[in-house]
Amino acid sequence: MAKKKSTKIETIKPVKQKVKEPAKGSKLALVVALLSRPEGATLEDVIAATGWQVHTVRSALSHALGKKRGYQIVSDKPKGEQRIYKIAQEA
């Protein structure tokens, strides 16, 4: 006889990930400091501070800080200005 398939739907609860701080004095720590400022930072700000190329900065924002370390990075594009990136403050 064939086994009956379960029709139970499981809901997956999001796991609140702890933020992992980068090593002191590292370039990632510098990026975190720039993004933590009230005014945030543009890509050009981060490039000037780290010496990285644009694709490396974008990767750091989305993967190294966002996905791997648990920071929530938000961006805003004021009309006629450059995009500004910030670390979202927890509510």
C-alpha positions as CSV (number, residue, x, y, z in Angstrom):
1,M,0.0,0.0,0.0
2,A,1.2,3.5,-0.7
3,K,1.9,5.8,2.1
4,K,-0.4,8.8,2.5
5,K,1.3,12.1,2.0
6,S,1.0,14.5,4.9
7,T,-1.2,17.5,4.1
8,K,0.0,19.4,7.2
9,I,1.5,22.8,6.3
10,E,4.3,23.9,8.5
11,T,4.9,27.6,9.0
12,I,8.5,28.6,9.3
13,K,9.2,31.3,11.9
14,P,11.9,33.7,11.1
15,V,14.9,33.4,13.4
16,K,16.1,36.6,14.8
17,Q,19.7,36.6,14.0
18,K,22.2,38.1,16.3
19,V,24.4,40.8,14.8
20,K,28.0,39.6,14.6
21,E,30.4,42.5,15.0
22,P,33.3,42.6,12.6
23,A,36.9,42.5,14.0
24,K,38.1,45.9,15.4
25,G,40.2,47.8,13.1
26,S,39.0,45.9,10.0
27,K,37.6,47.5,6.9
28,L,34.2,46.0,7.6
29,A,34.3,47.6,11.1
30,L,35.0,50.9,9.3
31,V,32.1,50.3,6.9
32,V,29.8,49.6,9.9
33,A,31.0,52.9,11.6
34,L,30.2,54.8,8.4
35,L,26.7,53.3,8.0
36,S,26.0,53.8,11.7
37,R,26.3,57.6,11.4
38,P,22.9,59.5,11.4
39,E,23.6,60.7,7.9
40,G,24.6,57.2,6.7
41,A,27.1,56.8,3.8
42,T,27.1,56.8,0.0
43,L,29.0,54.3,-2.1
44,E,31.6,57.0,-2.7
45,D,32.1,57.5,1.0
46,V,32.8,53.8,1.6
47,I,35.0,53.6,-1.5
48,A,37.1,56.5,-0.3
49,A,37.4,55.0,3.2
50,T,38.3,51.5,2.2
51,G,39.9,51.7,-1.2
52,W,37.5,49.0,-2.5
53,Q,35.9,48.9,-5.9
54,V,32.2,49.5,-6.4
55,H,31.2,45.8,-6.8
56,T,33.2,45.0,-3.6
57,V,31.3,47.6,-1.6
58,R,27.9,46.4,-2.8
59,S,28.9,42.8,-2.0
60,A,30.0,43.9,1.5
61,L,26.7,45.6,2.1
62,S,24.4,42.8,0.9
63,H,26.4,39.7,1.9
64,A,29.1,40.3,4.4
65,L,27.1,42.7,6.6
66,G,23.5,41.9,5.6
67,K,23.3,38.1,5.2
68,K,26.3,36.8,7.1
69,R,26.4,39.2,10.0
70,G,22.7,40.1,10.4
71,Y,22.8,43.8,9.9
72,Q,19.7,45.3,8.3
73,I,21.0,47.7,5.7
74,V,18.5,50.3,4.3
75,S,18.9,52.8,1.5
76,D,17.3,56.0,0.5
77,K,17.6,57.9,-2.8
78,P,16.8,61.6,-2.2
79,K,15.7,63.2,-5.5
80,G,18.7,64.5,-7.4
81,E,21.2,63.1,-4.9
82,Q,23.2,59.9,-4.4
83,R,21.8,56.8,-2.7
84,I,22.5,56.8,1.0
85,Y,23.0,53.6,2.9
86,K,22.4,53.2,6.7
87,I,22.1,50.5,9.3
88,A,18.5,50.3,10.4
89,Q,18.0,51.0,14.1
90,E,16.1,48.3,15.9
91,A,12.6,49.4,17.1
